[in-house]
């Protein structure tokens, strides 16, 4: 157990305190969206709130997902080609993370795997809840060892903001499955006119 605490402390110091959500134990396994329709999920989503992610700093976070003929979901901002996420870095430059997603098990289509350019290992991307028209709640968790894990969660909307009651409902959903939401950060979606729409 002491070794796990040392590992967690080392990771937190290396990546920056508050830059990730590391925990002792094993990944929670929350239920995902039933009868998930990947075609209806396609399109543009804007970041509203998220658990800290060292790979996603800045503001104006957005992603666009399209369904490819081979069954993969490809995410891309129109101005670039293929990308998983785009956002404005603190220096004002547009940052992009390219990737593709695929349904890991056709019997459970809300559990996707995302592979980013430069990282051959797929990462979980679970759609926990969506109405397809206004909001989505996404969760990702990876076990680092037998005693520790790192997790991510995103609340996204079809517009740059969501009503407070929907955000509360989605955070309550995470919390009800043992996922801590206290350190979720609000994505700054103001002054995003330099980002393509």
C-alpha positions as CSV (number, residue, x, y, z in Angstrom):
1,X,0.0,0.0,0.0
2,X,2.9,2.4,0.8
3,X,4.3,1.8,-2.7
4,X,0.9,2.8,-4.2
5,X,0.9,6.0,-2.2
6,X,4.5,6.8,-3.4
7,X,3.5,6.1,-7.0
8,X,0.4,8.4,-6.7
9,X,2.5,11.1,-5.1
10,X,5.2,10.9,-7.8
11,X,2.6,11.0,-10.5
12,X,0.9,14.0,-9.0
13,X,4.2,15.9,-8.6
14,X,5.3,15.0,-12.1
15,X,2.0,16.0,-13.8
16,X,1.1,18.8,-11.4
17,X,-1.2,18.7,-8.4
18,X,-4.8,19.0,-9.6
19,X,-3.8,18.3,-13.2
20,X,-5.3,14.7,-13.1
21,X,-7.6,12.7,-11.0
22,X,-5.6,9.8,-9.5
23,X,-7.1,7.5,-6.8
24,X,-6.4,4.4,-4.8
25,X,-8.4,1.3,-5.7
26,X,-9.8,0.2,-9.0
27,X,-11.8,2.0,-11.7
28,X,-15.5,2.5,-10.9
29,X,-17.8,0.8,-13.5
30,X,-20.8,3.1,-13.9
31,X,-23.7,2.1,-16.2
32,X,-23.6,3.5,-19.7
33,X,-26.3,5.0,-22.0
34,X,-28.8,2.3,-22.9
35,X,-29.5,1.8,-26.6
36,X,-26.8,4.2,-27.6
37,X,-27.1,5.5,-31.1
38,X,-23.7,6.5,-32.4
39,X,-25.1,8.2,-35.5
40,X,-27.3,10.5,-33.4
41,X,-24.2,11.3,-31.2
42,X,-22.2,12.5,-34.2
43,X,-21.7,16.2,-34.7
44,X,-20.2,19.1,-32.7
45,X,-19.9,19.1,-28.9
46,X,-18.6,21.9,-26.7
47,X,-16.8,21.4,-23.4
48,X,-18.8,22.6,-20.4
49,X,-17.0,21.0,-17.3
50,X,-14.4,18.3,-16.9
51,X,-12.2,16.5,-14.4
52,X,-8.7,18.0,-14.8
53,X,-6.8,16.6,-17.7
54,X,-3.1,17.6,-18.2
55,X,-3.5,17.0,-22.0
56,X,-6.4,19.5,-22.2
57,X,-5.6,23.0,-20.9
58,X,-6.9,26.2,-22.2
59,X,-10.4,27.3,-23.3
60,X,-13.0,27.0,-26.0
61,X,-12.8,23.2,-26.0
62,X,-14.8,21.5,-28.7
63,X,-15.0,18.3,-30.6
64,X,-16.7,17.1,-33.8
65,X,-17.5,13.4,-34.3
66,X,-18.4,11.8,-37.6
67,X,-19.3,8.3,-38.4
68,X,-17.1,6.7,-41.0
69,X,-18.2,3.9,-43.4
70,X,-16.0,1.4,-41.7
71,X,-17.9,1.9,-38.4
72,X,-15.2,4.0,-36.7
73,X,-16.1,7.3,-35.3
74,X,-13.7,10.0,-36.4
75,X,-13.5,13.3,-34.6
76,X,-12.5,16.4,-36.5
77,X,-12.9,20.1,-36.5
78,X,-13.8,21.2,-40.1
79,X,-10.8,23.5,-40.4
80,X,-8.2,20.8,-39.8
81,X,-9.2,17.4,-41.0
82,X,-9.1,14.8,-38.2
83,X,-8.9,15.6,-34.5
84,X,-10.3,14.4,-31.2
85,X,-10.4,17.7,-29.5
86,X,-9.5,21.3,-30.2
87,X,-9.1,24.2,-27.8
88,X,-7.4,27.5,-27.4
89,X,-4.1,27.2,-25.5
90,X,-3.3,30.0,-23.0
91,X,-0.9,31.5,-25.6
92,X,-3.9,31.9,-28.0
93,X,-2.9,29.2,-30.4
94,X,-5.3,26.5,-31.4
95,X,-4.3,23.0,-30.2
96,X,-5.7,19.8,-31.7
97,X,-5.6,16.2,-30.6
98,X,-6.3,13.8,-33.4
99,X,-7.9,10.5,-32.8
100,X,-10.4,7.9,-33.8
101,X,-12.9,5.9,-31.7
102,X,-14.5,2.5,-32.2
103,X,-17.1,0.5,-30.4
104,X,-15.2,-2.1,-28.4
105,X,-18.2,-4.4,-28.1
106,X,-21.2,-4.2,-30.5
107,X,-23.5,-5.4,-27.7
108,X,-22.6,-2.4,-25.6
109,X,-22.1,0.5,-28.1
110,X,-21.8,3.3,-25.5
111,X,-18.4,1.8,-24.5
112,X,-16.0,3.2,-27.0
113,X,-12.3,3.1,-27.2
114,X,-10.3,6.1,-28.4
115,X,-6.9,6.0,-30.0
116,X,-4.9,9.2,-30.2
117,X,-2.2,9.9,-32.8
118,X,1.1,8.9,-31.4
119,X,-0.4,6.7,-28.8
120,X,-1.2,3.2,-30.0
121,X,-2.9,2.1,-26.8
122,X,-6.7,2.8,-26.9
123,X,-8.4,4.5,-24.0
124,X,-11.9,4.0,-22.7
125,X,-14.5,6.6,-23.7
126,X,-17.8,5.7,-22.1
127,X,-21.0,7.6,-22.9
128,X,-22.9,7.6,-19.5
129,X,-25.8,9.8,-20.5
130,X,-26.9,11.9,-23.5
131,X,-30.1,13.2,-25.0
132,X,-28.2,13.7,-28.3
133,X,-29.7,17.2,-28.7
134,X,-28.2,19.2,-25.8
135,X,-25.9,17.3,-23.4
136,X,-23.6,14.3,-23.0
137,X,-21.7,12.9,-20.0
138,X,-18.5,11.0,-20.9
139,X,-16.3,9.0,-18.5
140,X,-12.9,7.4,-19.0
141,X,-10.9,5.4,-16.4
142,X,-7.7,3.5,-16.6
143,X,-6.3,1.2,-14.0
144,X,-2.6,2.1,-13.5
145,X,-1.9,-0.8,-11.2
146,X,-3.8,-3.3,-9.0
147,X,-4.3,-0.5,-6.4
148,X,-4.6,2.8,-8.4
149,X,-6.4,4.4,-11.3
150,X,-6.7,7.7,-13.2
151,X,-10.0,9.0,-14.4
152,X,-11.5,11.7,-16.6
153,X,-15.0,12.9,-17.1
154,X,-16.5,15.5,-19.5
155,X,-19.9,17.3,-19.5
156,X,-20.4,18.6,-23.0
157,X,-23.2,20.4,-24.8
158,X,-24.4,21.1,-28.3
159,X,-24.0,24.8,-27.4
160,X,-21.3,26.5,-25.3
161,X,-23.4,26.5,-22.1
162,X,-25.9,24.2,-20.4
163,X,-28.6,25.0,-17.7
164,X,-27.3,24.6,-14.2
165,X,-29.9,21.9,-13.3
166,X,-28.6,19.7,-16.1
167,X,-25.0,20.1,-15.0
168,X,-26.1,19.2,-11.4
169,X,-28.0,16.2,-12.6
170,X,-25.0,14.9,-14.6
171,X,-22.6,15.5,-11.7
172,X,-25.0,13.7,-9.4
173,X,-24.9,10.7,-11.8
174,X,-21.1,10.6,-11.5
175,X,-21.2,11.0,-7.7
176,X,-23.8,8.2,-7.3
177,X,-21.3,5.8,-8.8
178,X,-18.4,6.8,-6.6
179,X,-16.8,9.3,-9.0
180,X,-15.7,12.4,-7.3
181,X,-16.8,15.7,-8.9
182,X,-15.4,18.3,-6.4
183,X,-12.5,19.1,-8.6
184,X,-14.4,19.4,-11.9
185,X,-13.4,22.6,-13.7
186,X,-15.6,24.9,-15.8
187,X,-14.4,25.2,-19.4
188,X,-14.1,28.8,-20.4
189,X,-16.2,29.2,-23.6
190,X,-16.1,33.0,-23.6
191,X,-14.3,34.9,-26.4
192,X,-14.1,31.9,-28.7
193,X,-14.7,33.8,-31.9
194,X,-11.3,32.7,-33.2
195,X,-12.4,29.0,-33.0
196,X,-14.1,27.7,-36.2
197,X,-17.8,26.8,-35.7
